[in-house]
Amino acid sequence: MARDPGKAALALHRFGFGPRSGTISAMAGDPQGAVLAELDRSNAGRIIDPPLLSSAAAYRAVFELNAARAAQAKLARRGIPTSEPVVASLTVTAEKPGAEQAPTVPQQIVLAEAKARIDAARDAEIGFVERLVWFWSNHFCVSLDTSVMAGGYEREAIRPHVLGHFVDLLLAAESHPAMLVYLNDAQSIGPHSIAGINRDKGLNENFAREILELHTLGVRTGYTQSDVVSFAAALTGWTLRPPVSDPDIGGEFVFIPRAHEPGAQRVLGKGYPDTGVAQGRAVLRDLERDPVKLKHSRHW
């Protein structure tokens, strides 16, 4: 096969992060094959054994830090000197005027995740898979402003499924605690559920609406407000374990039946019986297969 440095350079720019020293020459014999070969590499898209906290562990660490700070502040208001035991597990750096402050625990977590992400892109020979990771992380985005779990979310929900079936990526992203916090489903409670009745709480439609509008079907694809409400009801009970009562596994996904809206739901003309956590998953699977999505969402 004739060598074509021009096509190699084009492939590196279009599918990767651009050429590096020697990459154009290495790919010139078969640019297409080199790009496709990256998809077949073992653990493509993964960050293997990173020295990073899981998303749940990061959530617990920040919870414990905030609890320690609250205790420290309460003692200070009482005029009681604060000492090491109050914040022994997570040190709070004392502020000194004019001195450069060490990163806080949340900042340390974010910086470590950012470094791992940048290193994965830097070390990629071409970068095709990393660009796919970045694309799907943007599509199923969460915010650092609302969750310190964002870095763990990408490693746990996006990277393992980036080269697999869309339905698996969809289910992993939507059931991840970072997404449930970001789109407010962690606080959504069925109004006729046991928890809803006892606590006078109700639905939060944000999660269901964003899944329909941004993650799957897209705008102007025929779903109605009734579909949003029914889908939101199907997703009630999806939340995360609270660190205050689950200090070892707090921050992990959990389904709480007493917060789930009882009864069948109807979404986009199809009925879904009350099967607990499986009810919301069934809707997600059908959204992945919906012909409306295929017709209107060319980027899939």
C-alpha positions in Angstrom: 0.0 0.0 0.0 1.3 3.4 -1.0 2.3 5.7 1.8 0.2 8.8 2.2 1.4 11.3 4.8 -1.3 13.8 3.8 -4.1 11.3 4.7 -2.2 10.4 7.9 -2.1 14.0 9.0 -5.8 14.5 8.1 -6.7 11.4 10.1 -4.8 12.6 13.1 -6.5 16.0 13.0 -10.0 14.8 12.2 -10.1 11.8 14.5 -7.4 12.4 17.1 -5.7 15.3 18.8 -3.3 16.1 16.0 0.1 14.8 15.0 3.0 14.3 17.3 6.6 13.6 16.4 6.7 10.5 14.3 3.0 9.7 14.2 2.4 10.9 10.6 5.2 8.6 9.4 4.0 5.7 11.5 0.5 6.0 10.1 1.3 6.9 6.5 1.1 3.3 5.2 -2.5 2.7 6.4 -4.1 5.8 8.1 -7.6 4.2 8.2 -6.3 1.0 9.7 -4.4 2.8 12.4 -7.5 4.8 13.5 -9.6 1.6 13.5 -6.9 -0.3 15.4 -7.2 2.1 18.3 -10.8 0.9 18.8 -9.6 -2.7 19.2 -7.0 -2.0 21.8 -7.4 -3.7 25.2 -9.1 -1.4 27.7 -9.6 1.3 25.1 -11.1 4.4 26.8 -10.3 3.2 30.3 -8.0 4.8 32.9 -6.6 1.6 34.4 -6.1 1.5 38.2 -5.9 5.3 38.7 -4.9 6.6 42.1 -8.2 8.3 42.4 -11.3 8.1 44.6 -14.5 6.5 43.3 -17.3 9.0 42.9 -19.0 7.7 46.1 -15.8 7.9 48.1 -15.3 11.5 46.8 -18.8 12.3 47.9 -18.2 10.8 51.3 -14.9 12.7 51.7 -16.5 16.1 51.0 -19.5 15.2 53.3 -17.1 14.4 56.2 -15.1 17.6 55.5 -18.2 19.7 55.6 -19.4 18.0 58.8 -16.0 18.7 60.4 -16.1 22.3 59.4 -19.7 22.7 60.7 -18.6 21.3 64.0 -15.5 23.5 64.1 -17.7 26.6 63.4 -20.2 25.6 66.1 -17.5 25.3 68.7 -16.0 28.6 67.7 -19.4 30.3 68.1 -19.5 28.8 71.6 -16.1 30.2 72.3 -14.6 26.7 72.6 -11.1 26.5 71.1 -11.0 24.1 68.1 -8.3 21.5 68.1 -7.0 18.7 66.0 -9.5 16.0 67.0 -12.4 18.0 65.6 -11.1 17.7 62.1 -8.6 14.9 62.5 -9.8 12.8 59.6 -9.8 15.7 57.1 -7.4 18.6 57.9 -8.7 22.1 57.3 -5.8 24.3 56.4 -5.6 27.5 58.5 -5.8 30.6 56.5 -2.9 33.0 56.7 -3.1 36.5 55.2 -1.0 36.8 52.1 0.0 33.1 52.1 -0.8 30.8 49.2 -3.5 28.4 50.4 -3.3 24.6 49.8 -6.1 23.2 47.7 -9.1 22.1 49.7 -10.3 18.5 49.6 -12.8 19.1 46.8 -10.2 21.0 44.8 -7.7 18.1 45.3 -10.2 15.6 44.0 -11.0 17.8 41.0 -7.4 18.5 40.2 -6.5 14.8 40.4 -9.3 13.9 38.1 -8.4 16.6 35.6 -4.8 15.4 35.5 -5.8 11.8 34.9 -8.1 13.0 32.0 -5.4 15.2 30.4 -2.8 12.5 30.8 -5.1 10.0 29.0 -5.4 12.4 26.1 -1.7 13.2 26.1 -0.6 9.6 26.1 -3.0 8.4 23.4 -1.2 7.6 20.2 -4.0 9.0 18.1 -6.8 10.0 20.5 -9.8 8.8 18.6 -11.3 6.9 21.7 -10.5 9.9 24.0 -12.4 12.2 21.7 -15.4 9.8 21.8 -15.1 9.9 25.6 -15.1 13.7 25.6 -18.1 13.8 23.2 -20.3 11.5 25.3 -19.2 13.2 28.5 -20.4 16.4 27.0 -23.6 14.9 25.8 -24.4 13.3 29.2 -22.8 16.2 31.1 -22.8 16.8 34.9 -21.5 19.8 36.7 -18.6 20.3 39.1 -20.6 23.1 40.6 -23.2 20.6 41.9 -21.2 17.4 42.4 -17.6 16.5 43.2 -18.4 13.1 41.7 -18.0 14.4 38.1 -14.6 12.9 37.5 -15.6 9.5 38.9 -18.8 9.7 36.9 -16.8 9.9 33.6 -14.6 7.0 34.6 -17.5 4.8 35.9 -20.3 5.6 33.5 -18.9 6.9 30.3 -15.5 5.2 29.7 -16.6 1.6 30.2 -19.4 1.9 27.6 -18.0 4.4 25.1 -17.3 1.7 22.5 -20.3 -0.4 23.4 -24.1 -0.2 22.9 -25.8 3.1 23.4 -28.4 1.6 25.7 -25.7 0.5 28.2 -24.2 4.0 28.1 -27.6 5.5 28.6 -28.5 3.3 31.6 -25.1 3.8 33.2 -25.2 7.6 32.8 -28.8 8.1 34.0 -28.5 5.9 37.1 -25.2 7.3 38.2 -25.4 9.3 41.5 -23.7 12.3 39.9 -26.4 12.6 37.3 -29.2 12.1 39.9 -27.7 14.9 42.0 -27.1 17.2 39.0 -30.6 16.8 37.5 -32.4 16.8 40.9 -33.8 13.3 40.8 -32.2 12.4 44.1 -34.8 14.6 45.7 -37.7 13.6 43.5 -40.4 11.7 45.5 -43.6 10.2 44.3 -46.4 12.3 45.8 -48.6 9.2 46.4 -45.7 7.1 47.7 -45.3 6.4 51.4 -42.4 8.9 51.7 -44.3 11.5 49.6 -47.4 11.3 51.8 -45.4 11.4 55.1 -43.1 14.2 54.0 -45.5 16.2 51.8 -43.1 16.0 48.9 -43.6 15.6 45.2 -42.1 15.1 41.8 -39.2 16.9 40.3 -39.6 16.8 36.5 -36.1 18.1 35.6 -34.4 14.7 35.2 -37.1 13.2 33.0 -37.4 16.3 30.9 -33.6 16.5 30.2 -33.5 12.8 29.3 -36.2 13.3 26.7 -35.1 16.7 25.4 -31.3 16.3 25.5 -30.2 12.8 26.1 -32.5 10.8 23.8 -35.3 12.1 21.6 -34.5 15.8 21.2 -36.8 18.8 21.0 -40.0 18.8 18.9 -40.1 15.0 18.7 -43.7 14.5 19.9 -43.4 14.0 23.6 -45.8 15.9 25.8 -45.9 17.4 29.3 -47.9 14.3 30.3 -45.0 12.1 29.1 -42.6 14.1 31.2 -44.7 13.8 34.3 -45.3 10.0 33.8 -41.6 9.4 33.1 -40.6 11.5 36.2 -42.9 9.3 38.3 -41.3 6.1 36.9 -37.9 7.5 38.0 -38.9 8.3 41.6 -37.0 6.4 44.2 -33.7 6.6 42.3 -31.3 8.3 44.6 -28.0 7.8 46.5 -27.2 6.5 49.9 -26.8 9.3 52.4 -23.3 9.4 54.0 -24.8 10.4 57.3 -26.4 7.0 57.7 -24.2 4.9 55.4 -20.6 6.1 56.2 -19.0 3.2 54.3 -21.2 3.2 51.2 -22.7 6.6 51.2 -22.9 8.2 47.7 -23.7 5.0 45.9 -26.9 4.5 43.9 -29.9 3.1 45.8 -33.5 2.6 44.9 -35.9 3.4 47.7 -39.3 1.7 47.1 -41.1 3.8 49.6 -40.3 7.0 47.6 -41.4 5.4 44.3 -44.7 6.6 42.8 -47.0 3.6 42.9 -48.9 2.4 39.8 -48.5 2.0 36.1 -47.2 4.9 34.0 -47.8 5.7 30.3 -44.9 7.3 28.3 -45.1 8.0 24.6 -48.2 5.9 24.2 -46.8 2.8 25.9 -47.9 1.5 29.3 -45.3 0.5 32.0 -46.4 -1.6 35.0 -45.1 -0.7 38.4 -42.0 -2.9 38.6 -40.1 -0.6 41.0 -36.6 0.4 39.8 -37.2 -1.6 36.6 -40.0 0.7 35.5 -37.7 3.6 34.8 -35.1 1.4 33.2 -37.8 0.0 30.9 -38.7 3.5 29.7 -35.0 4.2 29.1 -34.5 1.1 27.0 -37.5 2.0 24.9 -36.3 5.5 24.4 -33.0 4.1 23.1 -35.0 2.1 20.5 -37.6 4.7 19.6 -37.9 5.3 15.9 -38.5 9.0 16.5 -35.0 9.3 17.9 -33.5 7.6 14.8 -35.5 9.9 12.5 -34.7 13.2 14.2 -31.3 12.7 15.8 -28.8 12.4 13.0 -25.8 12.7 15.4 -26.4 9.2 16.7 
